[in-house]
């Protein structure tokens, strides 16, 4: 008998997208799947949609709770999961029919402890493929790629045994909750499997956390990465450069938000912005080792000037330099779609 996979779907204010998400899970080719829909007090009627699916399909379980945020919904699903493996799908996204067969088959074939695959980045009716290079990575190598941003912290394109999550929970009341969890999974896993094919459709909405330009959200990202740095280097200082290279990228995103903000907004966050830049300045040698080359030096120097014009100039100059040199350090972005997808691919499926 095939192992059971628990797919956890946190649901909040995504009724227009929820049917496509759940239908894609019902169409999975993996024979043993439980679908856990966690309605996090959604006010838009999404909970009723969940109940309708739960009444029709025995493999669909529905949990309703008062609104507590994404991390709490993830924890609720994790506690309820009965499967041998844990997978995740966000309720405004959807999966290729063979997503979980692809991931589980890879784990079986290689004996790895965690698998991840490529994805499609979807905006409106357009989609760009983000394939990956196939590899079996020892834990330390995979951690370095994770900390530098070459492997993303998202939970949704990954599959891992439930045992790997033992004692791990998402920090409730925080955004970027996956940053606090993924590095712990990578540290526990002996080997991580990277599969090339894009099998997950990630819908990047205008109101998504990752796209919000406000300073507060970018500061939360920096704070999450600072906490991760402190916890990891306490046990393994050798990862300091990788972690600080990733932190430099997060500070660059913060700088862009600061440059675009009003003077009043900048004053509101002045102390926290200063704290983030001081943390970076104290570890500048690690940051430059983790993000080597001219682009890293330029980005760091202009960030540490701490002026809106320098934030704006640093981001633009580093982007131009990286474009001339190839993709370089950057993770996949919408602007990379032609070079990565090669103009091919079926678009939203």
MOTA-V638503 format. One record per run of one state. SS is the DSSP state (@ for helix, = for strand, . for the rest). FROM is the first residue (numbers start at 1). TO is the last residue. If there is no record, write none. Layout:
ss;from;to
SS;FROM;TO
SS;FROM;TO
//
This chain:
ss;from;to
.;1;4
=;5;11
.;12;14
@;15;26
.;27;32
=;33;40
.;41;45
@;46;56
.;57;59
=;60;65
.;66;69
@;70;80
.;81;84
=;85;88
.;89;93
=;94;95
.;96;98
@;99;110
.;111;113
=;114;123
.;124;125
=;126;130
.;131;134
=;135;138
@;139;148
.;149;157
=;158;161
@;162;165
.;166;176
@;177;188
.;189;190
=;191;203
.;204;208
@;209;211
.;212;214
@;215;235
.;236;236
@;237;260
.;261;262
@;263;268
.;269;269
@;270;282
.;283;283
@;284;290
.;291;293
@;294;305
.;306;307
@;308;325
.;326;333
@;334;341
.;342;349
//
